[in-house]
Every structure is written in structure tokens, then in C-alpha cells.
Amino acid sequence: MTDQARTKEKTDRNGNGKAQRFGIDHTTHELVLGSIRIPLPQSRLARLGIGLALILGGLLGFLPILGFWMLPLGFILLSHDLPLVRRWRRRLAVWWTKRRRPTD
């Protein structure tokens, strides 16, 4: 891998620090899922509607086409607009990081 490729790998689209791997990029208003970037609607009501639809579809995840993968996606989308859901998501992220960190 060349130095230029390593540099590009460590920066995001705007050249700011480490690239985000999962969540919402607030500078570009996109949902980031690894290397996939999905633009979010500008309307708050549209984001809330899509987030709620994803959660309701996730609750029916045992049906074909729908899946349990829709639940975390819906909560991430709702966390963009609702402070309560944002706190839950942040607590989960902190807990997950602590859990995965090896104890020294």
C-alpha cells in the first residue's frame, strides 16, 4: 500500500482525522455503514418517519424480506433528532467499547 493510500484511508471526505465507520456524519448529513454512505432527508419529519418505519419493520424481522437488521438502523436514524435516543445510543457505544477492551 502506498503512503498516499494510507493517508486517504485515515481521513474522511473532508480531510478531517479518522474516517467514521458507522453512524451519522453530521458534516455531510449521511448515514455511514462501513464504506456505504446513504444521504439523509433534509426534513426532520421524514427522518423520524423513516426511523420509526425501520423500527416497526425490525419488530417484524421474523418475516421474509424484513429483518432484525432494521432495528439498529432505525435507532441510529432516530438518534439524529431525538436526544433521549441519542443518549441511549451513546451509552450503548460506551458500554460496548468497555466490554471489548482487553483488561490489563
VMD Tcl script that draws the C-alpha trace (Angstrom):
set ca {
  {0.00 0.00 0.00}
  {1.39 3.40 -0.91}
  {1.75 6.30 1.53}
  {-0.92 8.21 -0.36}
  {-3.40 5.33 0.02}
  {-2.68 5.10 3.77}
  {-3.22 8.84 4.17}
  {-6.51 8.69 2.28}
  {-7.61 5.70 4.38}
  {-7.11 7.62 7.64}
  {-9.06 10.71 6.58}
  {-12.70 11.21 5.79}
  {-14.17 13.01 2.77}
  {-13.31 16.45 4.12}
  {-9.77 15.50 5.17}
  {-10.67 15.57 8.87}
  {-8.95 12.93 11.02}
  {-10.06 9.32 11.08}
  {-12.89 8.19 8.81}
  {-16.14 7.26 10.55}
  {-17.14 3.62 10.06}
  {-20.69 3.56 11.45}
  {-23.24 6.22 12.36}
  {-24.28 9.61 11.04}
  {-21.78 12.03 9.52}
  {-23.13 15.41 10.66}
  {-21.00 17.40 8.24}
  {-22.42 15.75 5.10}
  {-25.76 14.56 6.62}
  {-25.18 10.98 5.51}
  {-25.70 7.64 7.21}
  {-22.36 5.79 7.20}
  {-22.31 1.98 7.16}
  {-18.71 0.97 6.54}
  {-17.91 2.11 3.02}
  {-21.59 2.76 2.16}
  {-22.89 6.31 2.58}
  {-26.65 6.98 2.39}
  {-27.87 10.59 2.22}
  {-30.49 11.54 4.82}
  {-33.61 13.58 4.03}
  {-33.47 17.27 4.97}
  {-36.89 17.15 6.64}
  {-36.94 16.17 10.32}
  {-40.39 14.59 9.91}
  {-39.13 12.43 7.04}
  {-36.16 11.23 9.13}
  {-38.46 10.44 12.08}
  {-40.91 8.63 9.81}
  {-38.20 6.53 8.18}
  {-36.64 5.74 11.57}
  {-39.98 4.63 13.04}
  {-40.77 2.58 9.92}
  {-37.40 0.82 10.20}
  {-38.02 0.00 13.87}
  {-41.54 -1.29 13.17}
  {-40.20 -3.37 10.27}
  {-37.45 -4.68 12.52}
  {-40.00 -5.85 15.07}
  {-41.45 -7.99 12.28}
  {-37.99 -9.33 11.48}
  {-39.12 -12.94 11.52}
  {-41.00 -12.31 8.24}
  {-39.28 -12.65 4.85}
  {-37.59 -9.51 3.43}
  {-37.93 -7.65 6.73}
  {-35.18 -8.32 9.22}
  {-33.84 -7.57 12.65}
  {-31.09 -5.51 10.96}
  {-33.70 -2.75 10.64}
  {-33.83 -2.12 14.42}
  {-30.33 -0.65 14.94}
  {-30.61 1.30 11.69}
  {-33.89 2.85 12.85}
  {-32.44 3.77 16.25}
  {-29.39 5.37 14.63}
  {-31.65 7.42 12.38}
  {-33.84 8.50 15.32}
  {-30.77 9.40 17.38}
  {-30.04 12.18 14.89}
  {-33.15 14.08 16.05}
  {-34.18 12.75 19.48}
  {-31.90 13.49 22.46}
  {-33.25 10.54 24.51}
  {-32.41 8.03 21.79}
  {-29.04 9.74 21.28}
  {-28.20 9.20 24.98}
  {-29.21 5.52 24.73}
  {-27.06 5.05 21.64}
  {-24.08 6.76 23.27}
  {-24.40 4.69 26.46}
  {-24.55 1.53 24.35}
  {-21.44 2.60 22.41}
  {-19.51 3.32 25.63}
  {-20.62 0.01 27.17}
  {-19.67 -1.90 24.01}
  {-16.24 -0.25 23.88}
  {-15.54 -1.04 27.54}
  {-16.69 -4.62 27.04}
  {-14.44 -5.21 24.04}
  {-11.36 -3.56 25.58}
  {-8.98 -6.17 26.99}
  {-8.27 -5.76 30.69}
  {-4.64 -5.11 31.56}
}
mol new
graphics top color blue
foreach p $ca { graphics top sphere $p radius 0.5 }
foreach p [lrange $ca 0 end-1] q [lrange $ca 1 end] { graphics top cylinder $p $q radius 0.2 }
display resetview
